[in-house]
């Protein structure tokens, strides 16, 4: 049997016009759906066309068909993930199958009479990133549907999605099954994108986009509408970038400038114009490109690239608002004074649409720490938690939401007791912040006179004000890779010099330790070729990349040397596994210093070099290392996972191994003892340093420099000013000999009994 002919642009436009006329006509929704599947079957020369609607309880119901048994309509149901239709809905992706019956997910329903049909093409019906149903065609002959047919069916699915969004199916669907869990409290775990605590009313990020006209009457008019909307959108973005609270420069300003550049991306705009030339209206063309981008995004694993796709989705929604004449700011809405914004994803300009004075927190189903919106949230001081899966499906407008931007927890409709305890925690937290502020200018010294240097970790210019606000002694770790990750190309030497000079300027003479690029592993650069490792944390990353690509490392070192002219320069190399790696890296730095001087540049007042000790192998080379370095900094996050052979990204192992365990503390005690004997400065940079109990143990182990998130400075300083160190040092020696998985409880009891504030 000869396969049916594929549709071209002419056929696609004809089908869209017929559907447009059908939607404008009268009759019940069921009648229009019946006619819709018949039209699609005829135009695509398919013997079957069926539409399945996703009902309450994640159940797909056959709602209309041409070709299958009419008695199966409203009777045939598939659970999400069941059968090929359920698989399409569960994964939000099309399936093009020459022989559907051999697919492992094929589920036979005898009442449909579909056993005679072999080939099948199914696409999800989606709106705003959510599956609403499945549209499928089938033929008796075994065949692979062409790309144009797939695109046509996806476009028709978009038309159906707009019909569903109009609410006309509400009566047909009935009340549905009531899910009592919708009114019950719920807890969601996520990741912290910006720290902070908040409680408020849920407000859904409603883009309010409903497309009424899908097919263009006149393509020339639609092109003109698109150009005018693009111009208006760019003007609105310029106004957002001029807001006072974002006018101080920094990465958040660069993020918005990059976002505006996306809006002028020729490839993105041309794809919209191509869809428009195919017969779609301007708004339908924008939405069609958004669907394509979203499908691509679903196949991308890299979090940074996923966030860049999210930026384009934000732009598409803004452009749709302009095309539909609804470009007003979200501030025009009557927001409650304690708004907690819930969204699947959010672009940086989307966030700026809301009144920051009313916005207490943001909860996202997606998101990553390097997302553009997270950087802007940090600039505005708005707590943000991401990757809270399914929170939108469970939340209702005006629900009370608790956002714990410290642990990454979100509580929906918490019980009164929990709500009151959280309000009390916020109040107590405010009192503690005031107490920490009162200790800002007090020395970080124990009761028996031991001075501890408390420093901060930073990675963005927006972090720098916290250096002075917290009263820290300096920046113990400046992560230079973060600015590289929010750009779309590798910054040249001049751009890096400007950045590092601004860091040193804002530090106002306090010491800054720059860590060279620590990329690879879970921190990829979007403009690099794919370099995936089977075990990325132990793969090609950090100094290994720098030594394999010495030109890149030399450019960064050259920029650091130039930026520190007349000032102190501290450079730390990450992921050093053997002394020879440090020797090679230090040699490159010395060459750049010599080059700078030969060119007549002003020398830094001093150059100090050190390593980040993360790989346990280096601990067996300390005598040799100490003869060559000025300082050593322990990277507790990586060191702990390598010490215990425990992937810190594995949720099953996340709490299994503790830095407050005898083996970890014994290892740190040994490092501190050897560094002290060699007269080499030893510090620890990591999340552990910012927790009072862990910091108490580290100080007892011999560490005199701790670098931590800025929020940890106050609590740690309060702890050590209440601590008498000498007795704890002796007690820690005893704890290290215990056969326990952790001595956390013993240390906490010790602190409680002696009045140490932890």
N, C-alpha and C positions, 0 to 999 in steps of 0.2 A: 504493500500500500504506500502511495506517495505521500510524504509528510505535507500537511497544509502549508500554504504560503505564509511567510512572516509579515507582520505589519510594518509599514514604513511610516514616515512622518505624516503623510497624507491620511493614511488609515487611522493613525493616532488622533489627529485633529478632528477627523470625522466622528470618531467615537466620543471624543470629549464634547463636541457640539451636541450630539444626540443625548448625552447624559445631562448636559446643561438644560436642554429643553425639557427633559424628563423631570428634573428637579423643580423646574418652574411650574410644571403642570400640577393638576389637582390629584385627588385620590389619596388613599391612606398610605402610610409609610410602608406597610407590608406590600401593597400593590406596586409602589415605586421600586422597592427592593426586588420584587419578582421581575419587573420589567428591566431593571438594571442588569441582573445576572443573565437575562435572555439576550440583551444587547451585547454584552461582553462576549458571550458564547458565540453569537453570530459573527461579530467582527473579528474575533480571534480564531474562527473556524475550529472552535472547541466543541466537543460533544457534551461536556459538562462544565458548568460554572456554578460555584457554590459560595455562599457567604456564611461564616460562623461568627456569632457575636459572643464576646467574653462577658459572662454574667457574673453575678455575685457568687462568692465561694470559689472563684477561679475555675469556672466551668464554661466550656465553649459549646454553644448551642447552634445547631444548624438552623439558620434563620430564613434562608431563601436559596433555591436551587433551580437550575434548568438541567435536566439530564438524569439526576438521581430521583428516586421514588418520592413523589409528593408527600406520601404518608410519613416520611422520615423527618420532614420539617417540624421543628419544635420538639421532636421526640429523640433525635440522635444528639447525644451529649458526650463530650470528651473532657476529661480533666486536663488542666494545664500540664503539658509535658507528655500527655498520652496520645499515641498515634502520631502520624505525620503532621496533622493540623495542630495538635497540641505541642509538638516539637517546634514548629514555626513560631507559635505564640510565645513559648517559654524562652526561646533564644532571640526573638525579635529579628529574624533573618529570613530571607527567601530560601526556598528549596526548589531545585529544578531537577526532576528525577525521570530518566527515560523509562524506568520500570519501578514504580512505587511499591509494588507488592514484594520486592526483594529487600526493601529498606528494613533495617532491624527494628524500626519504630512503627512499622505498618500495623494498624489495628483494624481488623475486619468487622464491619457492622452489617449484618445480613439484611436489615430493614432498608438499607440505602440502595441495594442492587448495584454497587460499584465494582463488583468482582470482575466485570468484563473490561474495565478501563485500566490501562497500564501506565501511560505517561502522566505526570502530574507537575504542575507549576503552582506553587502557593507563595503568597507574600503576606506579611503582617499589615494590618490596618492600624496605623499609629497616629497619635496626635500628642504633641508636646512631650515626646519621648516615651509615651506609654502605649502599650498594645491595647487596642480596643476590639480586635477581632482578626479574622483571617479570610482572605479572598483566594480562591483556588480554581484552576481550570484543569480538565482531564481529557485525555483522548484514548481511544482503544489501541491505536498504534503506539509502539515503543519509539519515542522520539525525544530529542533534546530541544527545548524551546530556545529560540534565538534571543540575543541581547535586547533587541528592539521590543520583543514581546514581553520580556521581563520588565523593561522600563515602562512599557504601556500599562501593564497590570499594576505596577507600583504607583503610577500616576492616578489610575482609577481608584486605587486604594486610598489615596490622599483625598479624592473627591468624597468617597464614602465617609472618611473620618470627619470631614466638615459637616456632613449630614448628621452624623452621630452627635457632634458637638452642639448642634442647634437645639437639642433637647426634645426633638420631635419623636424620638423613640421612647421617651419616658413612659408614655401611656401604654405602648406596646409591651414594654418590659415588665410592667407591673411594679409592685413594691419590692419584689425580690426577697431573698432571705435575709433576715436581720442578723447581723453578726454581733453578738453581745460583747465581743472583745473590743469593738469600736468605742465602747464607753468605759472600758477598764483602764487602769493605770498601765503604762508600758515603759520599759527601759530600753535604751538603745546605746550600744557601745560604738565609739568612733575614734577619730584621731584629732588631736588638738592642732588647730590651724592658727589660733591666737588665744593666748591664755586669758582667763577671767571667769568670774561667776556672775550669773544673771538669772532672774526669774521674771516671767512676763506672759503676755497673751500671744498665742500663735497667730501669725498673719502669713497667709500663703502668698508666695511670689506669683501673682496672677498676671500673666502677660496680656490677658483679655483679647486674644487674637482670634477672630472668627472670619474666615474667608467665604464670602458669598458668591463671588464670581470666579470660576476656575478657568474658563475658556475665554480667550481674547476676541473681542469684536474686531479690533483693528490693531495689528502688531505695531504699527508706527506710533500710534497713540500710547501704547503700553511702554514702548522704549522711552518716550518722552517723560512719562510718569515716573519711570525708574530713575532716569537721570535727575529729575527734580527732587525726588525723595533722597537720593544719595547726597546731593548737595545740602539739603536741609539737615540730614543726619550728621554730616561732617561739621556743620556749624554748631549743632547742639553739643557735639563732643568737645569742640573748642571751648564752649562755655563751661562745661563740666571741669575741664582741665584748669580753668582760671579760678576755681574756688579757692578762697583764702587759706583754708586749712591744709591745702595741698600745694601751696605755692613756694614751699621752702626747699624744693629740689628733693633729691634722694631717689632711690630705686622706684618708689611708688609713682613719681613723676615720669620716670623713664618708662614704666609699665604702661601708663596712659598714652604716652607718645607712641609706643610700639602698637598699642591697641588701635590708635587712630590710623597708623600705617596699614594695619590689617584691613581697615575699612576701604583703603584705596588699592587693595591687592587686585591686580588686573586679572589674575587667574580666577579668583572668586567672582568678580563682577562679570567676567566673560562667560562663566558657566551659567550665571543667571540669564544673561542675554541669549545664550544658546537655547535654554528652555523656553524663553519667551518667543523666540523665532519658531519654535515647534508648535506654537498655538496656545500656550498658556497665558493667562493674565499675569501682570507684573507680580502681584502678591503670590499667586500660585507658583510662579517660577522661582521666587525666593524660597518658598516652603519646600519645593521639590529639591532644590540644592541642599537645603538643610537636612532633608531626609537622607540624601546621599552621604553627606558629611557624617551624620550620626551613625549610619551603617559602617562607615569606615572607622569611626571612633571605637565602635564596639569590637572591632577586630584588633585594635592597637592595645598593647599591654603597657607600653611605656607611659608612666603617669604624666610626665612633662608634655608629651605630644598630645595626650588626651585633653590636657588643660588648654592647649592651643586650639584644638577643635572646639572646645567650649567657648573660647573667645569668638570664633566665627559664628557659633550659634547665637551668642548674645547679640552680635552685629546683625544677624538675620532678623532677630525679633525686633530690634530697634528700627530696622528698615521697614519691616511690616507695619509697625505703628505709624510711621510716616506715610506709607502708601494708603493705609486705611483711615488716615485722618485722626488718629488717636495717639499723638506723640507727646501728650502731656506727661509731666514727671510723676513718679510715684508719690511725690510729696503732696500732690493734689488730692490724694486719697485721705480719708479721715482715719489716720493711723492712731492707735492708742498710744499713750505716753510711755508704755512699757512694752513695746513691740519686740517679739522674738520672731525673726523672719525665717520661714522654712522654704527651701527650694531644692530642686533636684541638682541644679548647678547654677552658677551665678557668674556673670562677667563683671569686670571692675567697674564699668560704667553703670551696669545695673545697680550695683551697691550704692553708687553715688547718687542715684535717683531718689534714695530714701533720706529722710531727715535724720541725720546722725544723732541729734539730741533725743529723738524718740526711739532710736534703734538700740536695744539693750544687748542683743546677741543675734547670731546667725547660725542656722543649722542646715547643713547640706547633705544630700544623699551621696554626692561625689566629692571631689576636691582633694588637693594635696598641699603640703606646706609651701611648695614653690609656685602654686597657682597665682596668677595675677591678682585675683580677687583677695587672696589671703594676704598678699603684700599690702594692698590698699587697706584692708581691715586692720592690719598692724599699725599703719600710719594714722588711722582714725581712732585706734584704741577700742575696737569693737570685738568682744569675745566671739570666737568662731570655732565650731566643731564640724568636721567633715566625715564622710563615709558612714553616715547613719542610715544604713540600708532599710528601705521600706517605711521610713518615718512619715512620708507624705501619705502613704496608703492608710496609716493608722491615725493620723492627726486630723482634727477638725478646727475650723476657724474659731478663734477665741478660747481654745483650750489653754489651760495653764501649762507652761513649759518651764522646766528647770534645766539650765545649761551649766554643766560643770566643765569649764574650760581648763581645768587642771588635770583631771583624770580622763577627760574625753567621754564623759557620760551625759546623756540627755534623758530626762524623765518627763514623760507625757502624762498629764492628768494625775500628778502625784497625790497620794492621800494627804489629808489635812495635817497629820502628824509629821510626815516627811516634809511637806511644804513649810510647816512652821520651823522645823529643825534646820531647813536650808536657809530660810530667812534669818534665823539666828546665826547660822554659819556666815552669812554675808555680813551681818552686823559685827560678829566677832572678828571676821576678817578685816573689816574696816578699822576696828579698834586696834588690831595687831599691826595693820599698816601704819596707823598713827604712831604706835609704839616703835615700829621699825624706823619711821621717819625721825623720831626723837633720838635714835641711836646713830643716825646718819653720820654725824661728825665726831662720834666717840671712837676711840681707838679699838681695833679688833684685837683684844688681848685677853688672855685667860685670867682667872682670879689669882693664879700664882705667877703672873707676869710674863707669859709666853706670847710673843707677838706673832700673829698670823696674817698673811697677806691675802685678802679676799679680792678676786678679780672676776671679770665678767666674760662670758662667751658672746660673740657677736658675729653677724654675717651680712648685715645690711646697714646702710647709713641711718636708716630709721631706728636702729637699735642704739645708736651712739648717745642720744640724750640720757638713756638709762645709766650710762657710765657715771655721770655726775649726779643724777638724781638718787642713785643708790648709795653713793659715797664709796664706790669701789676704788681700789688702788690702781687699776689699769685694766687692759684687755688681755687676758691670758690666752685667748684663742680667737683670732679673727679668721673666719672661714672664707677664704677668698673665692671659693667656687660658686657661692650663691649668686653673686652678680653675673657670673658667666652663664648660669642656668636660666636667668630670666631674659636673656638676649637671644636674638635669632642668628647671630654670627659671632665668631670668636673676636673679642675686643682687641684692637691693636695696642701697641705699646703706649701711644699717647693717651688713649682712653683709660688704660690701666693706671698710668701715672696720675691722671686727674682724680681717679677714684681713691687711690692710696694716699694722695696728698690731702684729700678731704677727710679721710679717716684720721690721719695724724693731726690735722688742724683741729678737728672736733675733739680729739683726745686731750688737747690743751696741755701737752707736756707729759701726760701720764703714759707709762710704757704700753706699747702695743706689740703683741706677738702675732706676726702674720704666718699662717700655715699655707704652704704652697698648695696648688690645686689638688684636691682630694676628690677626683671624679672617677667614674667607673663604678662597678657594683650596682647599688640602687640609686646612684646619682649620675644620670646620663646627660650629655649635652645634645640638644636637638639638632645641631648642625654637624654632628659627627656621624660617620657611617656606623651601622649597627655592629656592636662589638659584644654581643651577648656571651656570657660564660655560663657553663652548667652550674657552677658554684660561685656566683659573682662576688660574694664578700671575701673570698679567697682567690679571686681571679686577677685579671689585668686591670689594676686600679692604682690611684694615688701615685707614689713615687715610681712605681713600675712603668706607668705610662710616661711620666716625666723623663725618665732615663732612656726609654725607648724612642721618645720624641724630644730630643734635647733642644731643638730649636724652639719648641713651644715653652719649655721650662725656662730657657734662657730669656725669652721675651718677658716672661713674668718677673724673673729676677732682675732684669734690666730696668723694668718699670719700678720695682721696689727700691732699687738703688737710687734711681733718679728722684723718686718721690721723697726719699729720706735725706736729701742733701742738707747738711748742717744740722741734722737731727739723728737721734739714735735709731738704728735698724735692728730688729729682731726677726729672724727667719727660722721657721720650724718646718722640717720635712716629715711628711706623714708616711705611715706604713713601712717604716724601715725594718727589714728582717735580718740584715747583717751589716756589719760595720762598713764593708766595702761599698755598699749603696750610699751610705752617708758621705764617705770620702769622695765619691764621684759627684754627688750633688753639691757638696761644699766647694769642690773644684770649679764647678760651673759658676757658682756665686762669686768666687774670687776672680774669675775671668771677667765677669761683668763689672765688678768694682774697678779692676784695672782698666777696662775699656772706658768706663765713665771718667776716670781720672785722666786718661790719655786724650780724651776729647775736651778736656778743660773743665769738666764738671766739678762742682763742689762735693767733697767727700762727706759721707755720714760722720757724725762725731764718734760713733762706734758701731761695729757690726758684730752681733752675737748670733751664733748658730746653734741649733739644737735639734732634737728628734722627738717625735711623738712615739712613745713606746706602746705599741699595740700588739705586736707579735711576740709571743713568749720566747722565741729563739734568741731574741736580742738580750734577754736577761742573762744568758750564759756567756755574753761577750762584754759585760759591763766594765771590767778593768781597762780593756782596750778602748772602749767607747768613751769612758770618762776622761781619758787623756786628750780627746779630740773635740769634745763638745763644751759649750758654755752652760747648757741647761738640758734637762730631760723633762718631758711632760708625759704623764701616763694618760692614755686615752681609754678611760674605763669601759666605755660601751663596747668597743671592739675587743679589748683585752679580755673581758669577761667571757665573751662568746668563744674566743679562741682557746682560752684557758680550760673551759669546760666542754669544748667541741659541741657547742649548743647554739643553734641558729636563733638569734634574738627575734627574728621575724616569724618564727613558728609559734603560733598561739599555744600549742601543747607544751612548749618548753619555756614560755615567757616568764613564769614564776617558779620554775623548777630550781634554778641555781641563783644564789644570792651573793652579792659582794660582801655581805656580812656573814660569811661562812669561814670556818677555820682555814681551808686551803687558800681562798682568795686573800684573806687578811695576812696569812703567813707569807704569801708571795709579796704583798705590798710592804710588809715589815722588812723583809730582806732587801727589797729595792731601796727603801729609805735608809736603812743602816749603811749600805754600801755607798750610796750617794753622799751621805754625811761624812763618811770616812775619806772620800775622795774630794770633798769640798765642792761638789757640783750641786747647783740648785735643782731641786726636784719639785714638780708640781703635779696636780691631777686636774684634768679638764674633762668634764662629763656631767651628766645629769645627777649622778650620785653626790657630787660635791655640793649641790644645792639643797640637799635634804639634811636637816639638822642631825638626825641620828647617825647617818652615814658619815657626815662631816666630823662628828665627834670621834668616831672610830678612826678615821683617816688622820686626824690630828694626833691621836694617841699612837698611831702607827709610825709617826715621824714626819708627816707632810706638813710643811709650813707655808705652802702656797696652794690655794684652791681656786679654780676658775669654774664659774657656774652661770646658769641663766640669771639675768638681773634680779628676778623675783626671789632668788634664793639668798641674796646678800643680807637682807634684814633678818630673816629667821636664823641664819647661821651665825651672824654676829651676836644676836641675842643669846643664842646657845653658848657660844664660847666665852662670853662675858660672865656667864653663870657657872662655868666649869673650872674645877681645880684639876689640872692635867696630870700631875705626878701620880696620884693613886690610880687613875684610869689606865695609865701606861702599864703599871704592874698587873692590873686586872686583865688587860688585853692579852698579855703573855699567857695567862692561865686559860683564857677562852680559846686561844689558838691550839691548845692541846686536847680540846674536847672532840669526841667523835660525833659531832652533830652536823646536820645539814646546814644549819644557820644558828648564829648566836644573837640574832636580832632581839628576841624576847629577853635575853639576859641583859643586853645593853640597855633596852628600854626600862627594865626594872632598876638597873643601876642609876640611870638618869632620874627616875622618879624618886628613888630613895634619897638622892643627894640634892634634889631641887634644881637639877639641870633642865633648862627650858628646851624641850624638843618638840 
